[in-house]
Amino acid sequence: MSTKHSLEQIVNVAKEIYRNSTLNDCFFEIFGNRLMLQSIWSQIDLEKNERIKFQKPYFFEVDHSQKVQLLHIGQSQPIRNDIWNVKSPNNLLNAILTTWKENGEDRQFLEIWKDDVKTENLNLTKLEKHSKVYENSSCLGSFVWSSDSTKIAYVAEIKNTNKEKSFFTSKISTENDCLNENNYEEKYANYHRDEWGEQYVGKSQSTIALYDLETKDLKVLENLPEDFAPATLTWYDNKGLVFNAYYTKPYRLGLIYCPIRKSELFYYDLLEKKCTQLTNYESENLRDPKFSNDFQNLVWLQNQARGPHFQCSKLMIMNWKTKEIKTVLDIVDQPKNSNDFPGLFAVNLTKNCWSSDNKRLILDSQWLGRNRIILVDIEQKTVINLNNGIGEVDSLNVLKIQNDWICGVLQSYNKRPSLVLAKLPEKGQEENINWFLTKESDSLIEKASIELLDFKPTIPDTIFPKLNFQSIFVQAKNKNDTLVIFPHGGPHSAYGCEYSPHVAVMYSLGYSILLINYRGSSGFGQNSIDSLPGKIGTNDVNDCQQAAEFLKSKYGFKNAVLYGGSHGGYLTAQLIGQFPDFYSAAAARNPVTHLETMLFTSDIPDWIICEGLGEYDYDFKIGGCEIPKKLFEKSPMCHVNKVKTPTLLMMGNVDLRVPCTQSIEYYKALKSRNVPVKLLSYKEDNHPLEKPHTTADCIIHTLLWYEKYID
């Protein structure tokens, strides 16, 4: 029989787990054979309902053979939650973008710091050159120093001129700043403005601003391309900026988690104030351009701007002098074995990704269910997995690269994030890279073990019959009788063996967890991605159920329960509808439940067309008499009459990706059939449900729900 836990026990375990910190960033300072690494961490403070940041210094000594010795770890110090904090290339200055509330409104300030002294403090809000600067977490955001440390370029929302709310309260005159017959559409605030969807409220039309530290001049660049929204910036020496920019017509679709939106590359010459379009694909997504250290070559990620929202990407390179474009890494359909490169699966390139010799790139990528750091030789067009000494079930990601020193984050489901350090070996010796682990976090290993499981589908795909899928089994050492089935969202994402507070809380209380990378998951080649559109509700559901039945039988679990968010919530609802007698309880966070109604309310209607119908057309038209019926048949709502499983639903009221009406519809459908159901509503939360109190609250309610219905 499963051990029951009290509310107090569950809350106390959640508090303990959420005290664990996450590595976010770091800064290098190198002095001869001494190296100081200032690491930046974040932690959730549940009592104050906030995320706090702190810094911790590490001091190393490096001998002639590049062997690293840790000399000292300094005391942690709390730091401000700034929007941007970027060190200049000469390491003498810090540019910080921060906010300050005045009369209840946010004011943005650009601060310049030198030798621990704030030398400049620009009130950007008061200057009114533009609206808010885009933040660090935004794929539209960028904040970069010129190579000579004299200029800062960043992306911000254009100045908002839509202020008048009524014809009867505004001054109608011929003055330029007032409402008149020529500019009322520009000035009238009640006109709808297309925005970039989920988590990008207030972001409609971006622009590029430039601050010159020598002249003290802040300006918005002129002659930027019309019908485009600038995004990621990279400096060409000190002469100009290269950036990718998204098409804004016919209208803006959701951008976050969707690196498939149509975009092009542009170059802005600061001297001539002229913008030149470098590419003209019209049907591709180009993102995150990066110049080599010598400014001879430009690289970027590229994939088709249609179909699944996350795909295998090409790595492209442009010779800046000749403007010739070549492919360094092409799309990989399917790796032949587990050691072969499965293709480049990355949303962005890493910062300072070029090696000192300008011949190699160090990148993050998903690799068959694990996150890995890879090296790309741009001359040989080869890939090396820099996993020497890294465990099979560990995740490794780049944090910062400087002078060929790589600082990374090592973690797993039973290992809290730790900082690792390595010097990139000479060309040809990269496989011998030696990772130095600063501190082993092994306390959680005592609570759970990890096993990778490969499955051959019982129902193979007719187009891609050789595709298998993978699951990650996290077994609690002090296990109870309950197995949690945890399908990921996306659906084109993957579990990468990264530390998860939700998983840690579960196994700390005796629950074992099965995380399923079903067919369609990223990091397994493009064929895996292409196998799922049009087959959601069948291929992904069958894979999850196959893995669940196998694990439940093999280890003798008495209960199987479900936990999933977004498309994982979709699968949760599908599984309790299609297999009504298998699951004891279910919990779904912002689940997709009714594709037909979501088509008209989501910020990504193309996702419904692609995944539900298998159509890849970017310029799809919303509407049509045949579409609703087909989408209903792919929806969990189609099976709701069979559901018996007690179900907990959790929704964010300001979710634009999977609107809260999806949860409300499903809640009412279950309620009308007398199925035990509860709905949690988080009024200020969006799709991820990740506000400090919300994320912990969700897992506590979920576990209480399980324990109410398991035997």
N, C-alpha and C positions, 0 to 999 in steps of 0.2 A: 504493500500500500504506500502511496506517495505521502511523504511527510508534509503536514500542513504547517504553514508559517503564519504568524500573527502580523497584523498591520505594522506594529512596532518593529518587528524583525526585518520586514521587507524595506521599510523606510530607512532603518539604520544601515542596511547593506547598500542601498542606493546612495546614501550620504557618503559612505566610505569609498565607493567606486568613483563617484563624481568628483572626489578630491584629487584624483589623478590628473596630472598636467599633460598638455599636448605641446609639442614643439612646432613653432610657427616660422621662425626666421633666425638668422644669425649674421654677425659681422666679423670679418677677419682683421687682425692687425699682426703683421709679420715683422720681427726684428732679428735679423740674422738667423740663428738656429732656434730662436724662441718664437712661439706662436701663441697669440691670445685670441680666443674665440668667445665673443659675447653672444650668448644664445638668448632667444626670445621665446617665452612660454606663455600659455594661456591656461586658465583654470576656471571652472564654474563655481561660483559662490552661491549655493542654494539658499542660504539664509538671507542674503542681500538681493537675490534674483538678478545676478549680473555676471558677465564674464570679465575676469580680471587678467591683466598681463603683468609679467615680471621678467627680469633679466637675470641671467646667471653666467658669470665668467668662468672659462676653462683656460688653464695655462699649460702649455705643452713645451717639451724640448725635443728637437729633431736631430738625430745624428747624421753622419755622412752617408749612411746607407738608407736614409729616409725612414728609419725606425722611430716610432713615436713613443714618447714617455709622458704620461700625465703627471704634472708636477703638483697641481693644486686646483680645486674647485672652489670658487669664491661664494660668498653669501648671496642669496637671492634678494633682489630689490624690486619692489613694485614700480611699474612705469605707467604712463598715461595710455589711454586707449585712443591713439591718434589714428586718423584716416590714412595718412601716408607718413612714413619716416624713412627717408632715403639718403644714404651717405654718398657724398660726391666722389668722383673717380680718384681725386688726389687725397681722399680720406681726411681732409681738413674741415669739411663742412657737413652739416646735416640740414636737409630741407624737410620740414615737418608741416603737414597740413592737419589742422585741428579745428574743433568746433567749440563755441562758447555761447551759452544761452543768454540772451538779452531781451528783457520784456517778454519772456516766454518763447522767443523765436531763436532758431539756430543761426549763428554767425560763423562764417568760415574764415580762418586766418592762415596765411602762409608765413611760417617762421623760418628764419635762417639762423643756425647756431654755429658758433666757432669757439673752440676752447672752453666749452661749458658755459658760454655766454650767448644769450639771444641778441644777435646784432641787428636783425630786421624783423618787423612784425607788420605784415600787410593785412588789413581788413578787407578781404576780397568781396564780402557782401556789400560793404559800404562803397567800394569802388565801382560796383555795378557794371563791370566789363562783361560779365556773363552771369549765369545762374550757378547752381551748386556744382562743385567739382565732383567728378565720379570717383567712387571709393575703390579701395584696393581689391575688394572681392568681386568687383564687376568685370566681366569680360570686355566691357567697353572702356574700362578705366585704364589710365596710363599716366605715369609721373616719372620723368626721366631727366637726368643731367646730361649736358653736353660733355664731350670728352675732355675739354679744357676747364671744366668745373666753373664756367661763368654764366651758364644759362640753364633754365629749367623749363621744360615743356610738359604740359598736362592736358587732359581731356576734360571738358566741362559741358554742361547744358548751356545752350545759347541763352542770351538775355531774354527773359520773358516779358513780352509787351502786352500780353493778354490780361489786362487788369480790370477793365470795365465790365460790370456784371448786369447792368441795366441801361437801356436807352434813356430812362427817365431820371437816373441819378448822375449820368455823365454829362460833361460839357460838350455840346455839339458845336464845333467851330472849325475854322480852317487852320488852326494851329497844328503843327506837326505832331505834338505829343497828345492831341485830343482826338476824340472820335469824330470822323467825318465820312462823307459818302465814298471816299477813296480807300480808307484804311479800316473800316469798321470790322471786317473779318479778322484782321490782324490784332485788333485791340480788344475784341469782345471775348471775354473769358469763358462764356458758356459754350463756345464751339468745342466739340470733341477733338482732342489731339491724340493721334495714334502714339502709343508708347510701346516699349519693348517687352511688355508682359510681366510675368511673375518675377517678383523681387526687384523690378526695374520701374516701379511707379515713379513718375516725374521725369523719366528719361525718354525724351522724344527725339530731339535733334542735338547731336553733339557738335562741339567745335573744338579747336585747338588754341590754347593760350600759351604765351611765352613770356617768361620773366627774365630780364637781363640784369644780373647783379652789378654789372659795371655802370650801366646808365640808369639803373633803378626804374626801368621802364617796363610796365606790364601792358601787353597788347594781345588782342585776339587776331589771329592770322586772317588776312583777306584772301579772296579768290580761291576759297576751298571749293571742291566740286559740288555742284548741285545734285540733289536727289541721292546723296550719300551721307552716311553718318560715320565720321572718323572714329577709330578705335585704338588699337595698340600702336605705340610710337617707338621708333628707334632712330637714333641720331646717325647721320652720315657725317663723320668728323664733327666739325662745328659749323658746317655750311648749310645743312638742311635736314629735313626729317622725312623718313619713309614711314608710311602707315598703311594699315589695311582699313577699308571703309565699307560699310554694309549698304546695299541697295535699300532705299526706303519706299520704293514703289513696287507693286500697287499699294501695299500697306505693310505695316510692321507686324511681324509674328514674334512670338516668344523667343527670347535669345538665350537665356541661361539654360545650361545642360543641352544646348542645341547647336553644336558647331557644324551646322550644314547651311547656314543662311548665306545667300549670294553676296559675294564681296570681291573687291579688287584691290590692287596695290597702287599707291600714289607716292610721288616724290614732291616735296615742297622745298623750293630753293629760297632761302631766307634773303639773299642779296637781291634777287630779281623779283621776289614776292610772286612767284609763279608756281603753279601746281601742275604736274605732269602725270598722266595716267600711265603706269608701267605695264599693266596687264589688261586684257579685254576678253576674259573667258565668258562672261555673262551667265554661266551656269555652274560655277564652281565656288567653293568656299575657300578663301585664302586667309590665313590668320597668323598672328604673332611673328612678324618679320624680325630677323636679327642679323646685324652686320658682324662680320669677322673683325678681329682686333685691328687688322690692317686695312679695313674698309674695302678690301678687294672683292669680297663675295657677300651675297645676301641670301639667307635661307629662310624658309617658311614652311608651314604645314598646309596641305591642300587635299581636299576630297570633293566629291560631287555634292552639289547643293540641292539635293532631292533625296527622298526616301528616308531610311532610318536615321534617327537624330544623332547617333554616334556610330562612326564607321572607322574602318582601317584608313589611315591617311598616307598620302605620299609625302616624302621630304624633298622639297624642291630647292634649287640653287640658281642664282643669277650672277654671272660675271658682271660686276658693276661697270667696268669699262666698255665692254662690248654689248651689254644687255642681253647676252645669250642665256637662255633658260634651259636647264637640264634636270632630269629626275635622278636624285641620289638613291632614294628608296622607293620602290613601287609598291602597289597593293599586293599583299600576299593572300591568295584565296584560301589555302589550307596548308598548315605545316605538315610535313611527312611524319615527323616524330616529335617527342617532347623536348628534344634538344634544339630543334630548328626554330629559327626566328618566325613568330606567328604574324608578323606585320606590326606596323607602328600604330599603337593605340594610345594617343595622348591628346588632351584638349589643348595644351599649350606647350611650347618649348620651355626649357628651364632658363632661368636668368643666367647671363654670362656663360652660355652653353659652349662657347668655343674654347678649345685648348690653346695654350700659348703659341704652339707652332702653326695655328690656323689651318690644320689639316684634319682635325677630329672634332666631333661634337659629343657632349655628354648629355643624355636625355633620360627622362622618365618614360616608362611605357608599361602597359599591362602585358604579362607574359604567362599565358596558360594558368590563369587563376592566382597569380602572384604579381605584386608590383615590383618592378625591377629597374635598376639603373643600367642603361646600355650605352655603349660607345659606338659611334658611326664614323668610319673612315671615309671621308668624302672623295678621296682619290680612287680607292679600291672598291668603294660602294659595298662595304662589308659591315656586319654588325657583330659586336662582342657583348655577351652578357657579363656584366661586372659583378658576378655573384660569388666570387671566390671566398669560401669560408662562411657564406650566408646559408642558414638553414633552409630546408625545402619548404617549410611552412612559415617562413618569415617574410615580411614585406620590407622593401628597401626603396626609399625615395630620396631624391636630391633636395637639399635645403639651400645650399649656396656653393658657388665655385669661384675660386680666386687664385691666380697664379698656379693653376693645376692642382690646387688642394680642393678636395671634394668633401664637403660636410653633408652628411645624410642622416636620415631618420630610420632606425631599425625598430620594428614592432611586429606583433602578432596578436592573435586573439587572447593568448595567455601571457603576453609580454607587454608591459607598458612601454610607450615610446622612449627610446634611448638615442643619444647622439653618437654617431660614428664618424670617423675621420680617416681619409686616405689620400696619399699623393698619387696622382695619375702617373703610371710608369711610362717609360719611353715607348715610342711607337714600335709595335710588334711584341711588346711584353705585357700588354694590358691584362691578359688573363691571369697574371700573377699579382694583381693588385692586392694589397694587404690592408684590410679594414681594421681600424683600432676602435674597440668598443669602450666608451668612457665609463659606463656603469651598467652592469647586468641587472635587469629588473626580473627577478625570478620568483617573486612571492606568489604570483598568479599561476605559475607552472604547477604549483602544488595543488591548485584547485581544478585544473582541467588539462586534458591532453588533446592533441589535434591529429587528425588523419585525413589525407586526401584520398578520395574515392573516384574512380573512373567508371562510367556506365555506358553500355551499349544500349541505345533505346530499343524498347520492345516494339515500338511502332516507328520504323525508320522513315526518313524523309525520302520521297520519291525522286526529288531533284538532287539532293545531297545525301545519298545513302551511306556515305562513309563517316558522317558526323557522329561523334560521341558527345557526352557531356560529363560534367564534373560536379562533385559535391565535396564540401568541407565539413567533416564531422568533429564538433567540439564536445568531447565527452567529459562531464563533470566527474571528478574523482570520487566525490561523495554523492553519487547520483541517486535520484529518486526514480519513480516509474514513468516519468513523462518525457517525451521527446518533442521539442519545439521545431516545427518545420518553418523555415525562414527564407522564402524566395525573395530575390532582390527586385528593385524597381527598374525603371528604364523604358522598355525591357533590355535595351542594348547597353548594359553596364555589366559589372561583375564584382563579386566578392574577391578582394585582393589580399586577404590575410592581414588586414589592418585591425588594430585594436579598436574595439567597440564597447562603450560603456553598457549598452543594452545587453550585449552578449555576456559581458562580465558579470552583470547583476544576475542574469539567469543562472549561469553555472555556479556562481557563489552560493546560490540557494538550492543547488542540486539538480537543476534542469540541464539536460543535454540538448545541443542545438545542431540542426542540420541546415547548413547554408548551401543553397543549390544554384550553381551556374548552369542553368538549363540551356538548350540550344537557342541561339540568338544572343548569347552573352558575348561581351567584347573580350579581346585578348586571345581569341582562338582562331583568328583568320577571318577574312571577309565572308567566306561561305557560311560561317555560323551566323553572322549578321543577316545575310540575305535569306536564310532558311525560315525566318519567323514571320515577316510581314505577310498578312493574309491568313496566317495560321495560328494567331493568338487564340487562346481558349482551347486549343487541341495539342499542338506540339509541346508548348511550355507546361500546360497542365499535366499531360501524360508523363513528362520527365519528372516533374515534382512528385507526382503520385508514385511513380516507379521507385524513386529513391526513398520516399517515406515508407513504403511497404517493405522494402528491403531492410532498412535500418531497424524498423520496429520489430520485424521478425528476428533478425540476427541477434539483437541485444535484448530481446524479450521485454520491450517497453509495453506497459499496460495501456498507456494513454498517448495519443498523438494530438498536439494542438498546433494552431497556426498563428503566425505573426508576420505581417507584411505591410509595406507602405507604397502608395502610388500604384505602379504596375504590380508590385508585390501584394498590394491590397486587392487589386484585380484578381490575381491568382488565388488569394485567400478566399475571396467570394466565389470564384469558379470552383474551387476544390470542395467547398462545403455544399455547393449545389450539385456537382456531378458525382460526389462520393459522400452522400449524406450520412452514412452510418460509420464512417471511419474516424472522424475527428470529434474529440470531447468538447473542445472550445476553440474559439477563433477571435483574433483581435486584428483590426485593419485600420491603418492610418491613412487618411485622405485617399480612400480607394476609388479606382475607376469602376463604376458599377453599371453605367448605362451609356454606351458609346453614342447612341442616337441623340440623346439630349445634350451630351457633352460637346458634340460637334459645333453647336451654336453658342457655347458659353466659354470654352477654353481659349487660352491665348495661343494654343498650338493645334488648330483644327486639322492641319496637315498630318499630324501624328495619328489622328483617328482614321483618316483616309488611307494612310500608308499601312498602319498595323492592322486595321480592321478589314480593309479591302485588298491590300497588297498592291496598291497603285502608287507609283513613284513620282507622279507629275507634280512639279513644284507649283505651277500655275493652275492649280485645281480650282474649280468653281464650287462654292458652297451651295447645297440644294440639289434637288432632283428626286423624283418619286421612288426610284428603286433603292436609293441609298439607305433610308431609314430602316427598312425591313432587314437588309443584310447586316447592318450594324447591330440591330437588336439581337439577331441570332448569335452574334459574337460576344454578347454582353452577359455578365453574371445575372442580370435581371431576367434573362431568358430561363434560368434554372431556379429562380427564387421559390417557386412553388414546391420544390423538393427539399428545401433546406430545413434541417432539424437542429443544427449545431447552435448552441448559445453563442451570440456574436456581440463583441464590443467594437463600436465604431468611434474613431477619433478624427475630428475635422478642424482645420484652420479656417476661420470665417473670412479671411482675406486672401485665401488661396486662389490665384488666377490660373494655375496650371490644371488642377483638378478641382473645379469649383465645389464649394461645400454642399451645393444642391445634390451632388452625387451621393454623398453620405445620407442626406435627408431622405432622398427617394428610397434608398435601400432600407433605411430605418423604418420608414412607414410601411414598406412592403412586408418586412419581417413582422412588424408589430401587428399588422392586419391578419397575419397567419398564426398569431400567438406563439411565435418563436421567441425565446428569451433574448432580448436585445437591449443594449444601452448605447446612448450617443453622448460623447464628450465634445463640448464646443469650446474652442479657444479663440476668443473674439479678436485678438490682435496678432494672431499667428498666421503665417502663410504655409506654403507647401511642405517644407521640411519639418515643421513643428519642432523647431530647435531653440526657441527661447529657453533660458535656463530652467525656469520652473516647469515649462511645458514638457521638455524632453524627459526630465526625471519623473514628472507626474504621469506621463504616458506609460512608462514601464512599470510603475507601481500599480496603477489601475489594471494593467494587463495581467500582472502576476496575481493580483487579488481575484480577477475574473477567472483565471485558470483554476485557482485553488477552490473556487466556489463550485466548479463543475467536474473536476477530475475525481476519480475514485480514490 
